[in-house]
Amino acid sequence: MVTGTTTLVGIIGHPVSHSLSPVMHNAAFRALGLNWAYVPLPVKPPRLWAALEGLSALGFAGANVTVPHKESVMDLLDEVTGHAQAIGAVNTISLLDGRMVGDNTDFAGFLKDIEELGLHPDGARALILGSGGSARAVAYALAGAGATVMICSRNPGKGEPLAAELSEMYPQHRVQFFPEDRVGKAGELVDLIVNTTPVGMTPFVDASPWPGGAQFLQCKLVYDLVYNPPRTRFMEQAEACGVRSANGLGMLVHQAAGSFRIWTGLDAPIEVMRRAAERALGDV
């Protein structure tokens, strides 16, 4: 029950009705006995600045940020952390003494999950499908952790600049653009393939981001950031070739745990959050 002493946080985006963040965070608050509440905050792009002012005026402790505001919010904040600056996106805002500070927990959430799955990025070779905001976070995470990164995108106008930017940021590691028409034909060796696109997400469950006609690559792990459906067509393609696969629910939970820690200063009850998300997906 929300009272006058309840600390509020939420998620800003448009739309936000599909977000699992409220169920995860509210389950975590209950588990730890915190008088906090997490609410969805649908905000259209023209109202973003007004929404941020409202957070401060209403005494919110912070908020998550999702599409389409992750990039545009950066110029409206008082401070942005180095990680968020490098990735070019903010997914977590904290309000401290009237100042709004933007951070990004996506990259750390991804690293935590793949390491729990037994894939250690240092020295690994990774192929990333996509060149959008999620690709930036994943590529930043992997390059920073010592992996060789190949960015495969249908849009060279986005993929090539992203690879060049990361190469400049991490000159000690190889980051390159990999044309889609070479995938499965060049005999490349990879340890990890990551889909960062929304292809295959409900309701388009028969679609796959893997290039048509390309031979599926043998690797240690295929990771699909899509988690609805829990088993995507891309994951089925991997498993048919004997490759282990995982969806992006673990990344979602770990990035949420990072936000929880920023706001509360406490370690999040990870399994509580995971079970809450799984139940919500089951209901869907």
Secondary structure, 3 states (H helix, E strand, C coil): CCCCCCEEEEEEECCCCCCCHHHHHHHHHHHCCCCEEEEEEECCHHHHHHHHHHHHHCCCCEEEECCCCCCHHHHHCCEECHHHHHHCCCCEEEEECCEEEEECCHHHHHHHHHHHCCCCCCCCEEEEECCCHHHHHHHHHHHHCCCEEEEECCCHHHHHHHHHHHHHHCCCCCEEECCHHHCCCCCCCCCEEEECCCCCCCCCCCCCCCCCCCCCCCCCEEEECCCCCCCCHHHHHHHHCCCCEEECHHHHHHHHHHHHHHHHCCCCCHHHHHHHHHHHHHHC
